Amino acid sequence: MPLDSIVHEFRNGASPESIRQAFPTLTLEQVYGAITFYLGHQDEVDASIRDAEEASAEFEVAHPIPQGIQDRLREARERISARREE
């Protein structure tokens, strides 16, 4: 499980318990450990996440996703989000 996935949820206000529910392969101790690591190394982790996001954006510009696939991805994200809110 990438640290940035946990950090993203944490930044959006998710509790460690809800993060654990979103990522059932992790233990609650691992979630707390990831959050603790992030808080202790916030500048480095934030910079790493920014770098990855920039690289991803550059890749997407160079290799655009066809509209049909974009639509299916958006629909899948909406279904996942709706399940998390239940």
C-alpha positions as CSV (number, residue, x, y, z in Angstrom):
1,M,0.0,0.0,0.0
2,P,1.6,3.3,-1.0
3,L,2.1,5.8,1.7
4,D,0.6,8.5,-0.5
5,S,-2.7,6.7,-0.5
6,I,-2.9,6.8,3.3
7,V,-1.6,10.4,3.4
8,H,-4.3,11.4,0.8
9,E,-7.1,10.0,3.1
10,F,-5.5,11.5,6.2
11,R,-5.2,15.0,4.6
12,N,-8.9,14.7,3.6
13,G,-9.9,14.3,7.3
14,A,-10.3,10.5,7.4
15,S,-9.7,9.0,10.8
16,P,-7.2,6.1,11.2
17,E,-10.1,3.8,11.7
18,S,-11.8,4.8,8.5
19,I,-8.5,4.6,6.6
20,R,-8.2,1.1,8.0
21,Q,-11.7,0.3,6.6
22,A,-10.8,1.7,3.2
23,F,-7.6,-0.4,3.1
24,P,-8.5,-3.7,4.7
25,T,-5.1,-5.3,4.0
26,L,-3.6,-2.9,6.6
27,T,-3.8,-3.2,10.3
28,L,-4.7,-0.3,12.5
29,E,-1.2,-0.2,13.8
30,Q,0.2,0.1,10.3
31,V,-2.2,3.0,9.5
32,Y,-1.1,4.8,12.7
33,G,2.5,4.0,11.9
34,A,2.1,5.5,8.4
35,I,0.5,8.6,9.8
36,T,3.2,9.0,12.4
37,F,5.9,8.6,9.8
38,Y,4.1,11.2,7.6
39,L,3.8,13.7,10.5
40,G,7.5,13.2,11.3
41,H,8.6,13.6,7.7
42,Q,5.9,15.8,6.3
43,D,8.1,18.1,4.1
44,E,9.9,15.1,2.5
45,V,6.7,13.1,1.9
46,D,4.8,16.1,0.6
47,A,7.6,16.8,-1.8
48,S,7.7,13.2,-3.0
49,I,3.9,13.2,-3.5
50,R,4.2,16.5,-5.5
51,D,7.0,15.0,-7.7
52,A,4.9,11.9,-8.4
53,E,1.8,14.0,-9.2
54,E,3.9,16.2,-11.6
55,A,5.4,13.1,-13.3
56,S,1.9,11.6,-13.6
57,A,0.5,14.9,-15.1
58,E,3.4,15.0,-17.6
59,F,2.8,11.4,-18.6
60,E,-0.9,12.0,-19.1
61,V,-0.2,15.0,-21.4
62,A,2.2,12.9,-23.5
63,H,-0.1,9.8,-23.4
64,P,-3.8,10.9,-23.2
65,I,-6.4,8.4,-22.2
66,P,-9.2,7.9,-24.7
67,Q,-12.5,9.5,-23.7
68,G,-14.3,6.2,-23.4
69,I,-11.8,4.9,-20.9
70,Q,-11.9,8.2,-19.0
71,D,-15.7,7.8,-18.7
72,R,-15.4,4.3,-17.4
73,L,-12.7,5.3,-14.9
74,R,-14.8,8.2,-13.6
75,E,-17.9,5.9,-13.2
76,A,-15.8,3.3,-11.3
77,R,-14.4,6.0,-9.0
78,E,-17.9,7.3,-8.3
79,R,-19.1,3.7,-7.4
80,I,-16.2,3.2,-5.1
81,S,-16.8,6.6,-3.5
82,A,-20.5,5.8,-3.0
83,R,-19.6,2.4,-1.3
84,R,-17.2,4.2,1.1
85,E,-19.9,6.6,2.1
86,E,-22.3,3.8,3.0
